[in-house]
Amino acid sequence: MAGQPGFGLERMKTENHYEQAFAAWMRVLERPFVSVRETARVRVPDTTLKNPDFLVYGREAGEMSLIVDIKGRKYPGGSDAVPLYSWQNWVGEDDIVALSRWEEYCGPNHRALLVFVYCIARSCELPEGTPDLISWRGDRYLLRAIAVDEYRAAMRVRSPRWHTVHLPAAEFRARIRPFSEFLLPQELPF
């Protein structure tokens, strides 16, 4: 399938290894997807919208499609001298607004997701069989996702100055799921 639209990296920007790892995982799972050009903003009534990173389609006609915004993070975060052993989950307020609007415009058979792609340090051990723990180009990545409406319901302001929001650690742990759970066939709302 290499070289066919949606199955190659030819249209992706090459500097974002988190997005590349995600696209590689979609190819392994044989999921049709489109990498969206982020530099352009879409004009909608009253404003412009930030584009999502990917559209992931169901294997069968009528299956739920996913509107995906990738958030790449390191685990642990911080620096080598002072590592932060927390699952960073902050996002820009505009990410929440844009994903919500995309979900509205695309209709009921689309679900908007924030997908956190964590690059896991070599020193970190994760249990064998951890869902959505992938190896790509010598690094390990853990893919976790949350629906934008769930995130919005529990988010808190992180930085008013930088217009960022986050979920408190307990809320994040309670709501985050392996990305692959969103790929399971879901009953459409119509």
N, C-alpha and C positions, 0 to 999 in steps of 0.2 A: 504493500500500500504506500510505500515511500514515494514521494513526488506528487501524490494526489492532494488536492486542496484539503486542508484540515488535518492531514496526517504527517506533515513535514514542518520543519522550522523555517522554511524559506521566507515566510512573511513576518516572522517574529523578530523583534529587536534582540540582538544576540548578547547584549551585556547583562541581562537580568537572568542570573542562573536559577532563581526561584521559579520564574515563569517557564524557563526551559525544562526544569525538572518536572513541573506540572504537565507540560505538553508531552514529555517523554512517557509519563505515567499514563496519560490518556491513550497514547499509541499502544502501549503494552496492553491496556484493557480493551483496545480496539473500539474506542468511543469516538464518534465523529465530533469534531470541534472546529471552531474558527478562532484564530487569534485576532483580536480587534486592535486596530491602530489607535493608540491612546493619544497621540499628539493632536488629533482633531477633536473638537468638541461639537456635539450635535445641538443644533438650534431647535428648541421647543418653545411653545408659547411662554412668554415672560422671561426666558432665561436660556442659558446653554447648559448642557449636561456633560459631565466627565464620562468618557466611555468606560465600559467594563474591560477587563483583560481578555476574557474568553466567553464564548457561547459554547456550551456542551450540549449535544443533542442526544436524545434517546436512540436506541438501536432500531426501534420500531416506530412507525408513524403513529402519532397520537400520544407517545410517551412524554413525560415531563421533560422540558429543556431547562438548563441551568444557566443563569447569568452570573458569571464568576469574576470577582475582584480578588486578585492575589495580594496577600500581605506577607512579604518575606521577612523572616526574623531568624536570629541566631539563638541557639540554646546550648549552653547558658548565654545570656546576654552580658552586657557590661564589657569589661576588658579582661585580658588574661590575668592581670594582677588582682582585679576585684570582680570576679564573675558574679552575675545575677542569676540565681536559680529560680526564676519565675517565668511563666509562659506569657511573654509580652503580647498584649492583644489590643493595643491602642490603634485607632484609625482616625482619619480626618472626618469632621462632620460632613464635609462635602461628599465623602464616599457613601455615607448612609443615605443622604438626600438623593444622590444620583442613582444608586442601586434601587432605592424604593421607587423612584420615578420610572426607571427602566422596567421594573417588574409590572408596574401599572400599565405602561404603554404596550408591553409585549403580550399581556393578557394572562388569563388564569392557568394556562398550561406552561407557564414559566415561573421559576423560583430563583430569586436573587440570593446569592451566597457570598459571605466573606470567607475566603479560604486562606488560612494561615499555614504557610509552608515554612517549617522550622528546619534550618540546617543544624544538624545535631553534631556537637563536638565529638571527636574521636574518643575522648576520655569518658563520655557518658554511656552508660550501659542501659539499654531498654530491654524489657522482657522479650524473649523469643516469641514470635508470632504476633507482635504488636501490629495491629491493622494499619495499613497505609504507611508503613516505614519502608522507604525505597532507597536503593543505592543508585546513584547516577554520577558518572564522571568522577568516581573516587570519593564522593561525599555521600552522607546519609541525610535523607529528608523525611520529615514526618508531616503528613497532610491532615489538617484538622479543619472543620468547617462549621459554620453557624448560619442559619437563615437570617437575612437582614432584619426581618420583623422581630425575631427573637432578640437579636442584639439590641435593636432600638428600644425594646421594652425594658431592658435592664441597664442600659448604658448610663454612665456618669461622666461629667465633664472632667477631663484630665488636665487640659491647659486652655483657659479662656483666650490667652494671647495667641496660641498656635491653632486654636479651633480644633482641638483633638478631644476624643472621647475614649472611654475604655470600659471594660467590665471588671468589677471587683473579682478577685481571685476565686472566691467560692462560687459566684455566679457563673464565671467562665467555665470552671470545672463541671458545674451542673448542666450547662447548656451545650458545650462543644462536643462534636462527634467526629468519628473518622469520616473523611470526605466520601469514601466509597459507599457509606450508608445512604447518601443522597442519590447514588446511581441506581439503587434498587428500584424496580418498577413501582410506581406510586399511582394510586387511583387519582385520576384527574377530577377537578371539582365541577365538571359539567357532564 
